[in-house]
Amino acid sequence: MASPSVAAAGASYVGRTSVRLAVIGDQGTGKSSLIVSVATESFPDNVPRVMPPTLLPADYYPDGVPITIIDISSSPENKAKLIAECQAADAIVLTYACDRPATLDRLSTFWLPELRRLEIKVPVIVVGCKLDLRDEQVSLEQVMAPIMQQFREIETCIECSALRQIQVPEVFYYAQKAVLHPTAPLFDQETQSLKPRCVRALKRIFILCDNDKDGALSDAELNDFQVRCFNAPLQPTEIVGVKRVVQEKMPEGVNERGLTLTGFLFLHALFIEKGRLETTWTALRKFGYDNDIKLRDDLLPTNFKRAPDQSVELTNEALEFLKGIFLIFDVDNDGALRHDELDDLFSTAPESPWSADGPYKDAAEKNVLGGLTLEGFLSQWALMTLLDPESSLANLIYLGYPGDPASAFHITRKRRLDRKRHESQRNVFQCYVFGPKNAGKSALLNSFIGRTFVDKHTPTTSERFAANVVELPGGTKKTLIMREVPEDEVKPVLSNKESLAACDLAVFVHDSSDENSFKRAKELLVQVATHGENSGFEVPCLIISAKDDLDPYPLAIHDSTRVSQDMGIETPIPVSMRLRDFNNVFSRIVTAAQRPHMSIPETEAGKNRKQYRRFVSQSLMFVSVGAALAVVGMAAYRVYASRKNTAS
């Protein structure tokens, strides 16, 4: 690890091509004089009231990024321009006059609150101008500490004198630094500690540099890190000095093998506390991180262009990598990942992708102690890859996926083509689950991921997912993702022409003891079938008669069988989640999805259209045959006439 001085020598920013600074403050605080002074390195006699945009060239500061300085008048008639320029700025330079205490008070009573009101979320550099005119000997820290405590957006404070050329270049150096090497993403000023996302990124860097995976950076590994980040090796005495500093402050930061993760994090916190943020930022950027402490977009290839009826799946190579990761983090070898083990697994990502409420919450199988099983873990990844392949790829890379990112994913064949070829080659199938309220949809999903049946009905108000592995006859395994669509959400879902494009199969659940439940399920089936016929994204459908343990309503079997026969789909599948009588329903769902040309329902309107097209086709054929006969007849007549003329 580089010392601050060594690190600074190699620190340079790559990526941003310019920095735009807006200089604001009360009239007469010295804004224009400050800008003229930094641009000319002198103090002119006649200073314009407002300076035009001023450029500091790329070679003005070591980072090699040019700075554009915008001087903004504080007059009321100029307010619109002030707002626009502040919104366009990368950082704000806010001035007060050291010889006018009222302008200092205005920072907290007007300017800083106004920036918050305008939702200006960029670093603020507070600058006390006219230092040479200040009479009182009060330290800057005493003056600014209360204000900085109240307004955390203040990056730093500095005093200067344009007349005496005191700390003028430093003003804009700190402003540029606040943009290129901001404190906020890295460090929490209140707790005086590294922010969680920064810790996660540094942990990933540490693991990547720990080539022998012994949990410590040896002298050689430490030197490799130094060369990679700062283009300069560490001398042996410098390595000894770094480790000595760590050991004195944090004994567990160094062991017999080298610098531990604890020590690595401690050093970065130390550099930041000393104002050497460029050290940490240089390391982060060398390993591909942006200002949000996420990997840059150009390092995350997003070649996921696909038709609406194509989906993205993990390849066997990616699945084998994930299986290995699962085994590494299953510390107690119980075949499942507890909450803390899962958190540790994702500790090198900006955050755990499955922790917040959303599609992944309670979507996969867990053991009796609440740990995510291996099949649940892989199913959850399959779900994330289906819904958000970009996030799936990013998290694979955060976990250390060693292969080419392109080798981790496969884009499936179009579902329309699957139907034409009468087979699907997918490994992951998505099933939409429709049905009226209290039909048993949620119980079906819960049973699919091994959750215990509960009698109390809890309405589902938003769509929900469940994912698991299904073993088919013969031992083949496929991943099934079930998406529950609440009854109230059916209309919004079907309002999109392509809403069924991603669906491999739709099931319609009804309470077999309730005639109204069946009628509503039938209505939903007709709606979905009609949408499929009109949009061209037809999907196979199955009817599930839930609550088979209850007495069926009269004519239940007759009605449901008649509907399935009329629409040309499989007869309803009776199930009882309470009795765990699943009737191989999940295997039958996957089997139907594998044969997408089967069980596609036809509505009466669809049948009529098909008959009409058949009639038109036949009519055209008859017309074509008649025309052909007429042509042949005419040709025969011409031959006959020709022969007759020749004979005469």
Protein Blocks (a to p, Z undefined) as FASTA:
>chain_A
ZZfklmmmmgccehiabdcdddeddehilpmmmmmmmmnopacfbdcfbdcdddddfklp
mnopacddddddfbfklmmmmmmmmmmpmbdcddddfklmklmmmmmmmmmmmmmmnopa
cddddddehklmpmbdcdfklmmmmmmmmmmmlmbdcdddfklopaklmmmmmmmmmmmm
cfklmpcfklopacfklmmmmmmmmmmmmmnonopacfklmmmmmmmmnopacdfklmmm
mmmmmmmmmmmlpcfkbccfklmmmmmmmmmmnopamlmmmmmmmnopafkopacfklmc
cbfbccfkbccdddfklmmmmmmmmmmmmmnonopacfklmmmmmmmgfbdfklpgcjkn
opbccdfkopacfklmmmmmmmmmmmmmmlmmmmmmmnopabdfklmpccdddfklmmmn
opafbfbdcdddeddehklmmmmmmmmnopacdfbdcddfbdcddddddddehhiacddd
dddddfklmmmmmmpmklmmmpcbdcddddfkbmklmmmmmmmmmmmmmmmmmnopacdd
ddddehklbccdehklmmmmmmmmmnopacdddddfklopnoommmmmmmmmmmmmgoia
cdfklmmmmmmmmmmmmmmmmmmmmmmmmmmmmmmmmmmmmmmmmmZZ
